[in-house]
Amino acid sequence: MTLALNHPMNPDKTPEELARGRFVSGIRSLILNDLAGDLKTAYDKRAAPAFRKREGREPVSSRDAHMALRGDPAFNIYSAMRVQAQKMVWASVGDSVARESDKLAAEAAKVSNQPGSVTLNPNLEVPRNVSAIDVHLMPGSYTRGDDSLEAGAIYDRGLAVFSMGLMGANLDDIGLSMAKYIALRYPDFQPQRILDTGCTIGHNTLPWKQTYPEAEVIAIDAAPGGLVYGSARAKMQGLEVHFQQMCADSLDFPDASFDMVWSSMFLHELSKKTRAAAFAEAFRVLKPGGLMLHMELPPNGEMSAFDGFYLDWDSYYNEEPFYKGYRDESPPELCARAGFAKQNYFQFVVPSVGIYGEQAIADMVDSDQAEAVGQATTGRLAEGVMWFGYGAWKQ
């Protein structure tokens, strides 16, 4: 399944492009369901027993599971197909972006005077973790096309193919699910100023503006093109968001100037040093009583060896070099080192609002099941889609 983007920069696909996108989505579904199940079976029946025999102990870590699986036929097939499918995601949308570059610019120009803004910093040196590698195997990474609309369009259209419909009709399911949970769980929390760090093109920024329409929402990222595209995309949906080119570890904002600092699937893109600085900066710019909130995949410390490696796979094979290092860290400790009091930390798993509906989130809040943190999605789609989040309140 591939989605039609919910704004005027939705591409006019040829029949061949439409078929290509559906094919790639179908291949990814096969990989993340059937082949992932085969991989788990191979681990339980062959790889883990061989590891026990060879090492004289159980595999207890993500690394152990990786070493156990390497060379197994099921692992080789799964990994080879997943890498090729990832490359095919971006290849399936590249032609339409190149063909429609003038259309993209024209549509963006139509909304240039709508509320909202984009501010680029030509003096900012884009970090090498963004510019020097093809993150997610995406050719040109987030800096493709410099400050044109190209990188944003590739990412937006590619994510529609990649997500197989699981990210919602506007690819914003993470933001919608998290915002709904926070609004229900903490009804007295009414942020007036919200900062999204590492926003890419703002898929999961806009739900916060929708949830708290009176709030000023600012979204930052280091790559310029995504911000230009994201600003136009937000305006096309009638949402006033201010996009700024900036790095999360060096925020150009005064102390105590935000009620909330948010990120989604961003922290694992940072080195350990940069990540620590980003946490410290979030603490600095939060007002007393403010909330820092992150959506990420759950840490390795709360997962089995196999499930931990299943998520760490991207660190080895999907051009995400800091992924495993982040997941080996402890979220409570990251928050504490930044200055947040340990008793003000919380974490939760929330069901996808697009799949299960708002009532499922309300029921979870009422029963306090979310904070009991069971299993977030490991990527094996048959297990359902749940989002893991954690945060801390600043005293």
PEDANOR-V319069 format. One line per field, one symbol per residue. phi: phi as a letter, one per 40 degrees, with the letter a starting at -180 (. if undefined). A space follows every 10 residues. Layout:
phi = ???
This chain:
phi = .bccccaccc ccccdccccc cccccccccd ccbccccccc cccccbccdc cccccgaccb bdcdcccccd gcdccccdcc ccccccccdc ccbccccccb dccdcccccc bcccdhabbc bcccccdccc ccbcdggcdg fccdgfcccc cccccccccc cdcfgccgcb fbcdcccccc cccccbcccb cbabbbbgcf bgdbcddccc cbccccbbbb accccccccc ccccccbgbc bbcbcabcca ccbcdfbbca bbabfbcccb cdcccccccc cccccccdgc bbbbbacccc cbbcdccccd ccdcccbbfb cbccdccccb ddcdcccchc cdcccaaabb cdcccbgccc cccccccgcc ccfcbcccgc cccgbbbcba aaccc
